[in-house]
Amino acid sequence: QVQLVESGGGLVQPGGSLRLSCAASEITWGYYAIGWFRQAPGKEREAVSCISSRFGSTWYADSVKGRFSISRDNAANTAYLQMDNLKPEDTALYYCVLLRSPLEARQAMAMMTRRNDYRGQGTQVTVSS
């Protein structure tokens, strides 16, 4: 059974950085678009970023554009979310999802809001002084 495992969360001061990882075995990673979502207590789920399966196109929410960077290493079956200049409003549970799709990133993320093939349990990010 495929398991997605996120790591890299933690407590960081405003302005700090974290790099989240999302890893899985037993699948052909390159066939999947990878998305990151976040959810804070009392708030709706928010789509954060996506990287496509083909060509590695990317999409970012306006709230993180210019601060976050998504990447993938298909040989290692791992995706990353580099988060810089973190703000208190970035505090949330972050989780990754996989969707087997050739769509470019924006379209893949739109589909991921409705369904996905795999989802991780999440890693907590807390931004506080």
C-alpha positions in Angstrom: 0.0 0.0 0.0 1.4 3.4 -1.0 2.1 5.8 1.8 2.9 9.4 1.4 5.1 10.7 4.2 5.6 14.4 4.8 8.4 15.8 7.0 10.2 19.0 7.7 7.6 20.9 9.6 8.3 22.6 12.9 8.3 25.9 14.9 10.0 28.8 13.2 10.2 32.5 13.9 8.7 35.0 11.4 11.0 35.5 8.5 12.5 32.1 8.9 12.6 29.2 6.5 11.6 25.5 6.4 11.8 22.9 3.7 9.0 20.3 3.6 9.4 16.9 2.0 6.9 14.5 0.6 8.0 11.0 -0.2 6.5 7.7 -1.3 7.6 4.4 -2.5 5.9 1.7 -4.6 4.8 4.1 -7.3 6.2 5.5 -10.5 6.6 9.1 -9.2 7.0 10.7 -12.6 3.5 10.0 -13.6 2.0 12.1 -10.8 1.4 15.8 -10.4 2.2 16.7 -6.8 0.3 19.3 -4.8 0.7 20.9 -1.4 -2.3 22.0 0.6 -2.6 23.5 4.1 -5.3 23.8 6.7 -5.3 26.0 9.8 -7.7 25.4 12.7 -11.0 26.9 11.9 -10.1 27.8 8.4 -10.8 26.2 5.0 -8.3 24.1 3.2 -6.1 26.2 1.0 -4.2 25.0 -2.1 -0.7 26.2 -1.8 1.4 24.9 -4.7 1.6 22.3 -7.4 4.2 20.8 -9.8 3.2 18.9 -12.9 4.2 15.4 -13.9 5.5 16.5 -17.3 7.9 19.3 -17.8 7.7 20.4 -14.1 5.4 23.4 -14.6 4.5 25.1 -11.3 1.6 26.9 -9.7 1.5 29.0 -6.5 -1.3 30.6 -4.5 -1.0 34.3 -4.5 -0.5 34.2 -0.7 2.8 32.3 -1.1 4.1 33.5 -4.5 7.6 34.7 -4.3 8.2 33.1 -0.9 7.6 29.4 -1.5 9.2 27.1 -4.2 8.1 23.6 -5.2 10.4 21.1 -6.7 10.6 17.3 -7.3 13.2 14.6 -7.6 11.7 11.7 -9.5 14.7 9.5 -8.9 14.2 9.8 -5.2 10.4 9.8 -5.3 10.4 13.0 -3.3 8.9 16.4 -3.7 9.9 19.5 -1.7 8.3 22.8 -0.7 10.9 25.4 0.2 9.3 28.0 2.4 11.1 31.3 3.0 10.1 34.5 4.7 7.5 32.7 6.7 4.7 34.6 8.3 2.4 33.8 11.2 -0.4 33.3 8.7 1.5 30.5 7.2 0.8 28.4 10.3 -1.1 25.3 9.4 -1.0 21.6 8.8 0.7 21.0 5.4 0.0 17.9 3.4 0.9 16.7 0.0 -1.3 14.9 -2.5 -0.6 13.0 -5.7 -2.7 12.9 -8.8 -1.9 10.7 -11.8 -2.3 13.3 -14.5 -0.4 14.9 -17.4 -2.1 18.2 -16.9 0.0 21.3 -16.4 0.2 22.6 -12.8 -2.6 25.0 -12.7 -5.1 22.5 -14.2 -3.7 19.7 -12.1 -4.2 21.7 -8.9 -7.8 22.6 -9.9 -8.5 18.8 -10.3 -6.7 18.1 -7.0 -9.2 20.2 -5.1 -11.8 17.6 -6.2 -9.9 14.3 -6.0 -6.5 12.8 -5.6 -4.9 9.4 -5.8 -2.9 9.6 -2.6 -2.7 12.0 0.4 -0.3 12.2 3.3 -1.1 12.8 6.9 0.6 16.1 7.0 3.3 18.0 8.9 2.6 20.9 11.2 4.2 24.3 10.5 4.0 26.9 13.2 5.3 30.4 12.7 5.6 32.4 15.9 7.9 34.6 17.8 
